[in-house]
Amino acid sequence: YLPANIHLLDVSTARDMLFALSSDDPKTLYVYKYYWNGEEKVQSSWSKWTFDDEILSFTVIDDLLFLVMKKDGDHTLCRINLEMVESPGLDFRVHLDKQVRLNGTYDAATERTYWVLPYNDTSDTFTVVRGDNGFEVQNVTKDGNTLSALGDLSNIPCFIGKPYTMRYRFSRWYLKDSQGVAITQGRLQIRTCTLTYSNTGYLALEVRPALRQESLVRTMTGVTIGVSRLGKPSIVSGEKRFLVMSNNNADIDIVNDVLMTQ
């Protein structure tokens, strides 16, 4: 999972996390997350965070991860809060990269609200989320570091940032014998899988059978008759069964690229 030439390591003892950077993959930070319950290690996992910019160096101070990054010849110092921070005014967290919370300025002549980013970023993939109900502001345009949208939203604090995709890939599934040893011989066909979720909105299950490039995508929108309400994002708990129809050599991913989650 890890590339060669790891040249920088640092750890957050407060969050039980270790970070690794490779010169072979300078836009990706590899993360080892562990968790102890008394004398038992109940979690031990690797994941990675992939950025748009090249990482030159990083360090951890308390609950903050600081990164020196480079893009188009410019150097920036970025900060990531490793603590789970709530989104003020909402009962769920808004997940955006380079997220800031801003009040806009309304221009009656153009009938638009304007937000000025406190940093430079040439990308156009920015999103504005209302801080009163959590819905995405539609038809947002970007000119330099200024974003704008039609209507007067100046009295509503908004969350602004870049959407990203979170992906979780299951380990290979095997049947086990009476002694708990995986049975690796023969063929294990998976017809369906059932996910149990809590306080969740949208998610998708992607199934990519072995030796195939395309993925089969099954989605759950979170919208439930009798539970979901108009004017409020749908956050629900329950179970959802997804078709897999492949053997256990398939890559099975849970994918979320929506802005809100509990």
NUKE-869108 format. One line per 5 residues: number of its first residue (from 1); for each residue x, y, z of C-alpha. Coordinates in steps of 0.5 Angstrom, whole numbers, plus 500, padded with zeros to 3 digits. Layout:
BEGIN
NUM	X Y Z ~ ... $
//
This chain:
BEGIN
1	500 500 500 ~ 506 505 502 ~ 510 507 496 ~ 518 507 497 ~ 522 513 499 $
6	518 515 505 ~ 523 521 507 ~ 518 524 513 ~ 514 522 519 ~ 511 525 524 $
11	505 523 529 ~ 500 526 533 ~ 499 522 540 ~ 493 526 542 ~ 489 523 536 $
16	493 516 535 ~ 495 518 528 ~ 502 517 524 ~ 503 521 518 ~ 508 519 512 $
21	510 523 506 ~ 514 519 500 ~ 518 523 495 ~ 515 518 490 ~ 508 521 491 $
26	509 528 494 ~ 501 530 493 ~ 499 524 498 ~ 500 524 505 ~ 499 517 508 $
31	496 516 515 ~ 496 510 520 ~ 490 510 525 ~ 490 506 531 ~ 486 506 537 $
36	487 502 544 ~ 481 500 548 ~ 485 498 555 ~ 490 493 553 ~ 487 491 546 $
41	488 495 540 ~ 481 495 537 ~ 483 499 530 ~ 490 499 526 ~ 489 502 519 $
46	492 505 513 ~ 489 511 509 ~ 491 516 505 ~ 490 524 503 ~ 491 526 496 $
51	492 534 495 ~ 492 538 489 ~ 498 541 491 ~ 505 538 492 ~ 507 537 500 $
56	514 540 501 ~ 514 538 509 ~ 509 537 515 ~ 509 537 522 ~ 504 536 528 $
61	503 541 533 ~ 498 539 538 ~ 491 537 534 ~ 494 541 528 ~ 497 538 522 $
66	501 544 518 ~ 503 543 511 ~ 508 547 507 ~ 505 546 500 ~ 507 548 493 $
71	503 549 487 ~ 505 553 480 ~ 511 556 484 ~ 507 559 490 ~ 509 556 497 $
76	503 556 502 ~ 503 554 509 ~ 496 550 510 ~ 493 548 517 ~ 489 542 518 $
81	485 541 525 ~ 485 533 527 ~ 480 534 532 ~ 472 533 529 ~ 470 540 529 $
86	462 542 529 ~ 459 546 523 ~ 456 552 527 ~ 448 553 526 ~ 448 546 523 $
91	446 539 527 ~ 451 535 522 ~ 458 537 519 ~ 460 540 513 ~ 466 537 509 $
96	470 541 505 ~ 477 542 503 ~ 480 549 505 ~ 474 551 508 ~ 472 558 511 $
101	466 561 514 ~ 464 567 511 ~ 459 573 511 ~ 458 575 504 ~ 456 582 501 $
106	450 584 497 ~ 450 588 491 ~ 443 591 490 ~ 446 593 483 ~ 447 586 480 $
111	443 583 485 ~ 448 578 487 ~ 452 576 494 ~ 459 576 494 ~ 464 572 498 $
116	472 574 498 ~ 476 568 500 ~ 482 569 505 ~ 487 566 501 ~ 489 565 493 $
121	487 559 489 ~ 486 559 482 ~ 481 553 482 ~ 474 554 480 ~ 471 547 484 $
126	469 551 490 ~ 462 550 493 ~ 458 555 498 ~ 453 552 503 ~ 448 556 507 $
131	450 556 514 ~ 442 556 516 ~ 440 550 513 ~ 446 546 510 ~ 444 546 503 $
136	448 548 497 ~ 448 555 494 ~ 446 554 486 ~ 449 557 480 ~ 456 560 484 $
141	461 563 480 ~ 468 565 481 ~ 472 570 479 ~ 479 570 482 ~ 478 569 489 $
146	471 572 489 ~ 465 568 489 ~ 458 570 487 ~ 451 568 487 ~ 444 571 485 $
151	440 573 491 ~ 441 577 498 ~ 445 572 502 ~ 449 577 506 ~ 445 575 513 $
156	447 568 512 ~ 454 565 514 ~ 456 560 509 ~ 461 555 509 ~ 466 555 503 $
161	471 550 500 ~ 472 545 495 ~ 469 538 495 ~ 472 532 495 ~ 471 524 495 $
166	472 520 501 ~ 473 512 499 ~ 473 506 503 ~ 475 500 500 ~ 473 493 504 $
171	479 488 505 ~ 478 481 501 ~ 472 477 504 ~ 473 470 505 ~ 469 464 509 $
176	472 461 515 ~ 473 454 518 ~ 471 452 525 ~ 478 455 527 ~ 477 461 524 $
181	482 460 518 ~ 480 463 512 ~ 478 458 506 ~ 482 461 500 ~ 481 455 496 $
186	475 455 491 ~ 470 461 489 ~ 466 465 493 ~ 460 469 490 ~ 457 475 493 $
191	450 476 491 ~ 449 482 496 ~ 452 486 502 ~ 448 490 507 ~ 451 496 510 $
196	448 498 517 ~ 449 506 517 ~ 448 511 523 ~ 446 519 522 ~ 448 518 514 $
201	446 522 508 ~ 448 520 501 ~ 453 514 500 ~ 454 510 494 ~ 457 503 493 $
206	462 501 487 ~ 463 494 485 ~ 469 493 480 ~ 469 486 478 ~ 476 483 477 $
211	479 484 470 ~ 474 490 469 ~ 475 497 468 ~ 468 499 469 ~ 465 500 476 $
216	457 498 478 ~ 455 504 482 ~ 449 503 487 ~ 447 509 491 ~ 443 511 497 $
221	440 518 497 ~ 438 518 504 ~ 431 520 502 ~ 426 516 506 ~ 418 517 506 $
226	415 519 512 ~ 422 521 515 ~ 425 526 510 ~ 422 533 511 ~ 422 539 505 $
231	427 544 507 ~ 432 540 511 ~ 437 535 509 ~ 436 528 510 ~ 440 525 515 $
236	438 518 517 ~ 440 511 520 ~ 438 504 518 ~ 440 498 514 ~ 441 498 506 $
241	442 492 502 ~ 446 493 495 ~ 447 488 490 ~ 454 486 488 ~ 453 480 484 $
246	461 478 483 ~ 466 474 487 ~ 470 476 492 ~ 476 478 488 ~ 472 485 486 $
251	474 491 489 ~ 468 494 493 ~ 468 501 495 ~ 464 506 499 ~ 464 512 496 $
256	461 519 499 ~ 463 526 495 ~ 457 530 498 ~ 458 535 503 ~ 455 533 509 $
261	455 527 514 ~ 455 526 521 $
//
